[in-house]
Amino acid sequence: MLDIVQIMEILPHRYPFLLVDKVIEIDPGKRIVAIKNVTMNEPFFQGHFPGFPVMPGVLIIEAMAQVAAIMAYLASGNDAGDKVSYFMAIDNARFRKPVKPGDTLRIEIETIFNKRGIWSVAGKTYVGDTLMTEAELKATLADK
């Protein structure tokens, strides 16, 4: 498990763009599960959408990418301060249900492959047992 302080030692993101609150399960290089507590205090809810707040899908995908980056950093054995994670592709994204304030978003990432520094992962998000989002992501860790 990782708390927010440990996550901030790994990821370069900071509020309001840090979208991971804690990691609850890690199988290095294979699987990771994290939590994002979605609150009404999120700055994007002001305009997305007034009277019907919904977390933007692109930020759900970004949360998946941040969780995948944590897994990649931990599996690489390198100092996270020397690397940055870059998106390469997003495929087969599906948004099943809206994520709303008060939801606890569980983000599950599983490695499809890791070859020549390219990570391909399958991501899913859940609120409770309900599948909210799924996508395949590709990224690489590069020197800063």
Contact map, one row per residue, 1 for C-alpha under 8 A:
111000000000000000000111110000000000000000000000000000000000000000000000000000000000000000000000000000000000000000000000000000000000000000000000
111111100000000000000111000000000000000000000000000000000000000000000000000000000000000000000000000000000000000000000000000000000000000000000000
111111100000000000001110000000000000000000000000000000000000000000000000000000000000000000000000000000000000000000000000000000000000000000000000
011111110000000000011100000000000000000000000000000000000000000000000000000000000000000000000000000000000000000000000000000000000000000000000000
011111111000000000000000000000000000000000000000000000000000000000000000000000000000000000000000000000000000000000000000000000000000000000000000
011111111100000000000000000000000000000000000000000000000000000000000000000000000000000000000000000000000000000000000000000000000000000000000000
011111111110000000011100000000000000000000000000000000000000000000000100000000000000000000000000000000000000000000000000000000000000000000000000
000111111111110000000000000000000000000000000000000000000000000000000000000000000000000000000000000000000000000000000000000000000000000000000000
000011111111000000000000000000000000000000000000000000000000000000000000000000010000000000000000000000000000000000000000000000000000000000000000
000001111111000000000000000000000000000000000000000000000000000000000100100000011000000000000000000000000000000000000000000000000000000000000000
000000111111100000000000000000000000000000000000000000000000000001001100000000010000000000000000000000000000000000000000000000000000000000000000
000000011111110000000000000000000000000000000000000000000000000000000000000000001001000000000000000000000000000000000000000000000000000000000000
000000010011111011000000000000000000000000000000000000000000000000000000000000000000000000000000000000000000000000000000000000000000000000000000
000000010001111111000000000000000000000000000000000000000000000000000000000000000000000000000000000000000000000000000000000000000000000000000000
000000000000111111000000000000000000000000000000000000000000000000000000000000000000000000000000000000000000000000000000000000000000000000000000
000000000000011111100000000000000000000001100000000000000000000000000000000000000000000000000000000000000000000000000000000000000000000000000000
000000000000111111100000000000000000000000000000000000000000000000000000000000000000000000000000000000000000000000000000000000000000000000000000
000000000000111111110000000000000000000000000000000000000000001000000000000000000000000000000000000000000000000000000000000000000000000000000000
000000000000000111111000000000000001000000000000000000000010011001000000000000000000000000000000000000000000000000000000000000000000000000000000
000100100000000001111110000000000111000000000000000000000000001001100000000000000000000000000000000000000000000000000000000000000000000000000000
001100100000000000111110000000000111100000000000000000000000000000000000000000000000000000000000000000000000000000000000000000000000000000000000
111100100000000000011111000000000111000000000000000000000000000000000000000000000000000000000000000000000000000000000000000000000000000000000000
111000000000000000011111110000011110000000000000000000000000000000000000000000000000000000000000000000000000000000000000000000000000000000000000
110000000000000000000111110000011110000000000000000000000000000000000000000000000000000000000000000000000000000000000000000000000000000000000000
100000000000000000000011111000111100000000000000000000000000000000000000000000000000000000000000000000000000000000000000000000000000000000000000
100000000000000000000011111100111000000000000000000000000000000000000010000000000000000000000000000000000000000000000000000000000000000000000000
000000000000000000000000111111110000000000000000000000000000000000000000000000000000000000000000000000000000000000000000000000000000000000000000
000000000000000000000000011111110000000000000000000000000000000000000010011000000000000000000000000000000000000000000000000000000000000000000000
000000000000000000000000001111100000000000000000000000000000000000000011011000000000000000000000000000000000001000000000000000000000000000000000
000000000000000000000000001111110000000000000000000000000000000000000010000000000000000000000000000000000000011000000000000000000000000000000000
000000000000000000000000111111111000000000000000000000000000000000000010000000000000000000000000000000000001111000000000000000000000000000000000
000000000000000000000011111101111100000000000000000000000000000000110010000000000000000000000000000000000001110000000000000000000000000000000000
000000000000000000000011110000111110000000000000000000000000000000100000000000000000000000000000000000000111100000000000000000000000000000000000
000000000000000000011111100000011111000000000000000000000000000000100000000000000000000000000000000000000111000000000000000000000000000000000000
000000000000000000011111000000001111100000000000000000000000000000000000000000000000000000000000000000011110000000000000000000000000000000000000
000000000000000000111100000000000111110000000000000000000000001000000000000000000000000000000000000000011110000000000000000000000000000000000000
000000000000000000001000000000000011111000000000000000000000000000000000000000000000000000000000000001111000000000000000000000000000000000000000
000000000000000000000000000000000001111101000000000000000000000000000000000000000000000000000000000111111000000000000000000000000000000000000000
000000000000000000000000000000000000111111000000000000000000000000000000000000000000000000000000000011100000000000000000000000000000000000000000
000000000000000000000000000000000000011111001000000000000000000000000000000000000000000000000000000011000000000000000000000000000000000000000000
000000000000000000000000000000000000001111101000000000000000000000000000000000000000000000000000000000000000000000000000000000000000000000000000
000000000000000100000000000000000000011111111000000000000000000000000000000000000000000000000000000000000000000000000000000000000000000000000000
000000000000000100000000000000000000000011111100000000000000000000000000000000000000000000000000000000000000000000000000000000000000000000000000
000000000000000000000000000000000000000001111111000000110000000000000000000000000000000000000000000000000000000000000000000000000000000000000000
000000000000000000000000000000000000000111111111110011100000000000000000000000000000000000000000000000000000000000000000000000000000000000000000
000000000000000000000000000000000000000000111111110010000000000000000000000000000000000000000000000000000000000000000000000000000000000000000000
000000000000000000000000000000000000000000011111110000000000000000000000000000000000000000000000000000000000000000000000000000000000000000000000
000000000000000000000000000000000000000000011111110111110000000000000000000000000000000000000000000000000000000000000000000000000000000000000000
000000000000000000000000000000000000000000001111111111000000000000000000000000000000000000000000000000000000000000000000000000000000000000000000
000000000000000000000000000000000000000000001111111110000000000000000000000000000000000000000000000000000000000000000000000000000000000000000000
000000000000000000000000000000000000000000000000111110000000000000000000000000000000000000000000000000000000000000000000000000000000000000000000
000000000000000000000000000000000000000000000001111111000000000000000000000000000000000000000000000000000000000000000000000000000000000000000000
000000000000000000000000000000000000000000001101111111100000000000000000000000000000000000000000000110000000000000000000000000000000000000000000
000000000000000000000000000000000000000000001001100111110000000000000000000000000000000000000000011110000000000000000000000000000000000000000000
000000000000000000000000000000000000000000011001000011111011000000000000000000000000000000000000011110000000000000000000000000000000000000000000
000000000000000000000000000000000000000000010001000001111111000000000000000000000000000000000000000000000000000000000000000000000000000000000000
000000000000000000000000000000000000000000000000000000111111100000000000000000000000000000000010000000000000000000000000000000000000000000000000
000000000000000000000000000000000000000000000000000000011111110000000000000000000000000000000000000000000000000000000000000000000000000000000000
000000000000000000100000000000000000000000000000000000111111111000000000000000000000000000000000000000000000000000000000000000000000000000000000
000000000000000000000000000000000000000000000000000000111111111100000000000000000000000000000000000000000000000000000000000000000000100000000000
000000000000000000000000000000000000000000000000000000001111111110000000000000000000000000000000000000000000000000000000000000000000001000000000
000000000000000000100000000000000000000000000000000000000111111111000000000000000000000000000000000000000000000000000000000000000000000000000000
000000000000000001110000000000000001000000000000000000000011111111100000000000000000000000000000000000000010000000000000000000000000000000000000
000000000000000000000000000000000000000000000000000000000001111111110000000000000000000000000000000000000011100000000000001110000000000000000000
000000000000000000000000000000000000000000000000000000000000111111111000000000000000001000000000000000000000000000000000000000000000000010000000
000000000010000000110000000000000000000000000000000000000000011111111100000000000000000000000000000000000000000000000000000000000000000000000000
000000000000000000010000000000011100000000000000000000000000001111111110000000000000000000000000000000000010100000000000000000000000000000000000
000000000000000000000000000000010000000000000000000000000000000111111111000000000000000000000000000000000000100000000000100000000000000000000000
000000000010000000000000000000000000000000000000000000000000000011111111100000000000100000000000000000000000000000000000000000000000000000000000
000000100110000000000000000000000000000000000000000000000000000001111111110000000000000000000000000000000000000000000000000000000000000000000000
000000000000000000000000010111110000000000000000000000000000000000111111111000000000000000000000000000000000000000000000000000000000000000000000
000000000000000000000000000010000000000000000000000000000000000000011111111100000000000000000000000000000000000000000010000000000000000000001000
000000000100000000000000000000000000000000000000000000000000000000001111111111110000000000000000000000000000000000000000000000000000000000001000
000000000000000000000000000110000000000000000000000000000000000000000111111111000000000000000000000000000000000000000000000000000000000000000000
000000000000000000000000000110000000000000000000000000000000000000000011111110000000000000000000000000000000000000000000000000000000000000000000
000000000000000000000000000000000000000000000000000000000000000000000001111111000000000000000000000000000000000000000000000000000000000000000000
000000000000000000000000000000000000000000000000000000000000000000000000111111100000000000000000000000000000000000000000000000000000000000000000
000000000000000000000000000000000000000000000000000000000000000000000000110111110110000000000000000000000000000000000000000000000000000000000000
000000000000000000000000000000000000000000000000000000000000000000000000100011111110000000000000000000000000000000000000000000000000000000000000
000000001110000000000000000000000000000000000000000000000000000000000000100001111111000000000000000000000000000000000000000000000000000000000000
000000000101000000000000000000000000000000000000000000000000000000000000000000111111000000000000000000000000000000000000000000000000000000000000
000000000000000000000000000000000000000000000000000000000000000000000000000001111111000000000000000000000000000000000000000000000000000000000011
000000000000000000000000000000000000000000000000000000000000000000000000000001111111100000000000000000000000000000000000000000000000000000001111
000000000001000000000000000000000000000000000000000000000000000000000000000000011111110000000000000000000000000000000000000000000000000000001111
000000000000000000000000000000000000000000000000000000000000000000001000000000000011111000000000000000000000000000000000000000000000000000111100
000000000000000000000000000000000000000000000000000000000000000000000000000000000001111100000000000000000000000000000000000000000000000000111100
000000000000000000000000000000000000000000000000000000000000000010000000000000000000111111000000000000000000000000000000000000000000000011110000
000000000000000000000000000000000000000000000000000000000000000000000000000000000000011111000000000000000000000000000000000000000000000011110000
000000000000000000000000000000000000000000000000000000000000000000000000000000000000001111100000000000000000000000000000000000000000000011100000
000000000000000000000000000000000000000000000000000000000000000000000000000000000000001111111000000000000000000000000000000000000000001111000000
000000000000000000000000000000000000000000000000000000000000000000000000000000000000000011111000000000000000000000000000000000000000001110000000
000000000000000000000000000000000000000000000000000000000000000000000000000000000000000001111100000000000000000000000000000000000000011100000000
000000000000000000000000000000000000000000000000000000000000000000000000000000000000000001111110000000000000000000000000000000000000111100000000
000000000000000000000000000000000000000000000000000000000000000000000000000000000000000000011111000000000000000000000000000000000000111000000000
000000000000000000000000000000000000000000000000000000001000000000000000000000000000000000001111110000000000000000000000000000000001110000000000
000000000000000000000000000000000000000000000000000000000000000000000000000000000000000000000111110000000000000000000000000000000011100000000000
000000000000000000000000000000000000000000000000000000000000000000000000000000000000000000000011111000000000000000000000000000000011100000000000
000000000000000000000000000000000000000000000000000001100000000000000000000000000000000000000011111100000000000000000000000000000001000000000000
000000000000000000000000000000000000000000000000000001100000000000000000000000000000000000000000111110101000000000000000000000100001000000000000
000000000000000000000000000000000000010000000000000011100000000000000000000000000000000000000000011111100000000000000000000000000000000000000000
000000000000000000000000000000000000011100000000000011100000000000000000000000000000000000000000001111100000000000000000000000000000000000000000
000000000000000000000000000000000000111100000000000000000000000000000000000000000000000000000000000111110000000000000000000000000000000000000000
000000000000000000000000000000000000111000000000000000000000000000000000000000000000000000000000001111111000000000000000000000100000000000000000
000000000000000000000000000000000011110000000000000000000000000000000000000000000000000000000000000001111100000000000000000000110000000000000000
000000000000000000000000000000000011110000000000000000000000000000000000000000000000000000000000001000111110000000000000000011100000000000000000
000000000000000000000000000000001111000000000000000000000000000000000000000000000000000000000000000000011111000000000000000011110000000000000000
000000000000000000000000000000001111000000000000000000000000001100100000000000000000000000000000000000001111100000000000001111000000000000000000
000000000000000000000000000000111100000000000000000000000000000100000000000000000000000000000000000000000111110000000000001110000000000000000000
000000000000000000000000000000111000000000000000000000000000000100110000000000000000000000000000000000000011111000000000111100000000000000000000
000000000000000000000000000001110000000000000000000000000000000000000000000000000000000000000000000000000001111100000000111000000000000000000000
000000000000000000000000000011100000000000000000000000000000000000000000000000000000000000000000000000000000111111000011110000000000000000000000
000000000000000000000000000000000000000000000000000000000000000000000000000000000000000000000000000000000000011111000011110000000000000000000000
000000000000000000000000000000000000000000000000000000000000000000000000000000000000000000000000000000000000001111100111100000000000000000000000
000000000000000000000000000000000000000000000000000000000000000000000000000000000000000000000000000000000000001111111111000000000000000000000000
000000000000000000000000000000000000000000000000000000000000000000000000000000000000000000000000000000000000000011111110000000000000000000000000
000000000000000000000000000000000000000000000000000000000000000000000000000000000000000000000000000000000000000001111100000000000000000000000000
000000000000000000000000000000000000000000000000000000000000000000000000000000000000000000000000000000000000000001111110000000000000000000011000
000000000000000000000000000000000000000000000000000000000000000000000000000000000000000000000000000000000000000011111111000000000000000001111000
000000000000000000000000000000000000000000000000000000000000000000000001000000000000000000000000000000000000001111101111100000000000000011110000
000000000000000000000000000000000000000000000000000000000000000000000000000000000000000000000000000000000000001111000111110000000000000111100000
000000000000000000000000000000000000000000000000000000000000000000010000000000000000000000000000000000000000111110000011111000000000000111000000
000000000000000000000000000000000000000000000000000000000000000000000000000000000000000000000000000000000000111100000001111100000000011110000000
000000000000000000000000000000000000000000000000000000000000000100000000000000000000000000000000000000000011110000000000111110000000011110000000
000000000000000000000000000000000000000000000000000000000000000100000000000000000000000000000000000000000011100000000000011111000011111000000000
000000000000000000000000000000000000000000000000000000000000000100000000000000000000000000000000000000001111000000000000001111100011110000000000
000000000000000000000000000000000000000000000000000000000000000000000000000000000000000000000000000000001110000000000000000111111111100000000000
000000000000000000000000000000000000000000000000000000000000000000000000000000000000000000000000001000111100000000000000000011111111000000000000
000000000000000000000000000000000000000000000000000000000000000000000000000000000000000000000000000000010100000000000000000001111100000000000000
000000000000000000000000000000000000000000000000000000000000000000000000000000000000000000000000000000000000000000000000000001111110000000000000
000000000000000000000000000000000000000000000000000000000000000000000000000000000000000000000000000000000000000000000000000001111111000000000000
000000000000000000000000000000000000000000000000000000000000000000000000000000000000000000000001100000000000000000000000000111101111110000000000
000000000000000000000000000000000000000000000000000000000000000000000000000000000000000000000011111000000000000000000000000111100111110000000000
000000000000000000000000000000000000000000000000000000000001000000000000000000000000000000001111100000000000000000000000000111000011111000000000
000000000000000000000000000000000000000000000000000000000000000000000000000000000000000000011110000000000000000000000000011110000011111100000000
000000000000000000000000000000000000000000000000000000000000100000000000000000000000000001111100000000000000000000000000011100000000111110000000
000000000000000000000000000000000000000000000000000000000000000000000000000000000000000001111000000000000000000000000001111000000000011111000000
000000000000000000000000000000000000000000000000000000000000000010000000000000000000001111100000000000000000000000000011111000000000001111100000
000000000000000000000000000000000000000000000000000000000000000000000000000000000000001111000000000000000000000000000111100000000000000111110000
000000000000000000000000000000000000000000000000000000000000000000000000000000000000111110000000000000000000000000000111000000000000000011111000
000000000000000000000000000000000000000000000000000000000000000000000000000000000000111100000000000000000000000000001110000000000000000001111100
000000000000000000000000000000000000000000000000000000000000000000000001100000000011110000000000000000000000000000001100000000000000000000111110
000000000000000000000000000000000000000000000000000000000000000000000000000000000011110000000000000000000000000000000000000000000000000000011111
000000000000000000000000000000000000000000000000000000000000000000000000000000000111000000000000000000000000000000000000000000000000000000001111
000000000000000000000000000000000000000000000000000000000000000000000000000000000111000000000000000000000000000000000000000000000000000000000111
